[in-house]
């Protein structure tokens, strides 16, 4: 049953990113794919394998609600953060390089790639949703919710604290090193990774321990590909004081700073 549900999830992910791509053509902004990231997982949760014989089991409903809460918050935050700013510089650079061919190249280089990653990462969630017969909720589920809450709290607090910091004109060109940013340079990325380990633990309680590749991939991407590494390359040489921040504060996993800022 999992393979049937996962295949359906792949079609849902492909259809979703295709619709977002078509929207991006009308607004001339490929970076809306970032806004749609959380919503894409919600589409998979509610339109792919959510309907199983006998309805959703309690654990399936639990993971669906966790993914929905995470997806809504993330997409709403990115929409609010990017509103009125135009296309993100990364996509704008690709658009400039591709010229008049970007309209179709973007589908393969941006949207289908993100759809494929979305499909793979969703595996533990799909595994839970595709099982109508589930063991009763237990201590692993409680642990999963606790881990998820830690991650959700870190990314929510990190985003809120940074937004409030940037809203103060006195902080222009200054670094945010207070709050959760005192313990990790990227609380939002750490939080996002932790949320997916929480989703995975729900899958473990369902028997889908083998889906560990999902949170592992998400953590790798956030650390080495589209998250920490990419952002730090831009900040290290352009943001005053960032090298000192690197020396004092953990890049990802929260810990007390080496020295007080």
Order of alpha helices (4+ residues) and beta strands (2+ residues): alpha-alpha-alpha-alpha-alpha-alpha-alpha-alpha-alpha-alpha-alpha-alpha
